[in-house]
Amino acid sequence: MDDDDRPRLRSPEDDFGAASLLASESLDGYSLEELDARIALLEAEIARIRVHREKSAAHMLAARSLFRPKTS
């Protein structure tokens, strides 16, 4: 079996998927307009992630309060 056919072990950088690839990509070939468009897209994605995180945090808080042991 070739090394290319074997499952690749995940590294900590892989845990963030495409974001890890973006962070290591060379930006030298992009024009100013392309860089501006990329910044706008990434800022929109950051906003989407923040909204999702807030919803997840609220859900976890609700679950914790529901299943918290009752004190007398």
N, C-alpha and C positions, 0 to 999 in steps of 0.2 A: 504494500500500500504506500503510495506516495505521501509525502508530508502534506501536500495540498489537499489530499482527500480526507485527512484526519480532522475530527472536530477540533476547533481552535479553543484553547482555554481562554476564558474571559479575564481580562485585566481590569483593575479598578477604573481605568479610563473608559472602558466599554459600558460601564453602568449608566452612562449618560447618553448613549447612543449617538445620534447625529450631532449633538452639541459637542461631543469630543472631537468629531471629525472637523467640524467648523473651526474649533479653537486651534487646530493644528494646521489648517489650510493656509497656504501662502496667499497673500492679498496683492502681491506685486502686479498681477495681470489685470486687475480691475481698474476701470476708469473712475473718475470722481462721481459721475452719475450712478454707476453701478454700486459704488460703495455707499452712496446716500440711500439707494433703494434697499440695499442689504441691511443697513442700519435701521431703516423704517420697518422692514420685515421682522428683524430680530426684536425690536422694541415692542412690536405688536405681539410677538410670541411670548415675550417676558410678561406682558400685561395679562395674556391668557393664562399663563402658568400661575401668576399671582392670584387671579380670581379662583382658579381651581384649588390652589393651596388653601385659600380662605374657606372655601366650601368644605374641603376635607377636614380642616381644623375644627370647624363648627360641628361637623358630623361626629368627629371623635369626642369632642366635649359633650355633646348630647348623649352619646353612648356611655361615656364614663359616668355621667350624672345618673343615667338610668340604671346602671349596673353597680353603682357604688354601694358598699355595705351600709345598711341603715344603722345609725347610732342612736342610742336612747339617752 
